[in-house]
Amino acid sequence: MKLNKSLDKYYILVHEIYSNLMLYEIEHLKKGLMKEVTFHEIHTIEIIGNQREITMQELASKASVKQSTMTAMVDKLIKKGFVKRYRSEDDRRIVLVQLSKHGEMACAEHKKVHQNITNLWLKILSEKERSDLMKIMEKIALNMK
């Protein structure tokens, strides 16, 4: 099999999976605590939640945005009650952010959406297919860094 001939099929399938994932996620953003945030805000909440505490510089880097863009987003998340911002005790130049209780609850809701999507995918696969998929996804993820 030549990769060039099947590349369009891969592209179409990856695009379809990604599009359906986004639609599912956006639909669930309209419910619960997540209805108060945008798509980009919930993913910022997710990044913060995965770190527990993170500098603004690290947060902007992980979100692949400029620090000024992230500052504006964090300002909005603070106003909505999802995030707390403060200065490091060790170095007052360093600005840190962490989730509020409200933010932790929204992060947990978002994680549940991702778990539901994963369960939808995995329940249609055999144990062997799941194992093969895991190996393939690990290989792709490793090489995308």
HELIX and SHEET records of a PDB file:
HELIX    1   1 LEU A    3  LEU A   29  1                                  27    
HELIX    2   2 GLY A   32  GLU A   36  5                                   5    
HELIX    3   3 PHE A   39  GLN A   51  1                                  13    
HELIX    4   4 MET A   56  ALA A   63  1                                   8    
HELIX    5   5 GLN A   67  LYS A   79  1                                  13    
HELIX    6   6 LYS A  101  LEU A  122  1                                  22    
HELIX    7   7 GLU A  127  ASN A  143  1                                  17    
SHEET    1   A 3 ILE A  54  THR A  55  0                                        
SHEET    2   A 3 VAL A  95  LEU A  99 -1                                        
SHEET    3   A 3 VAL A  83  ARG A  87 -1                                        
END                                                                             
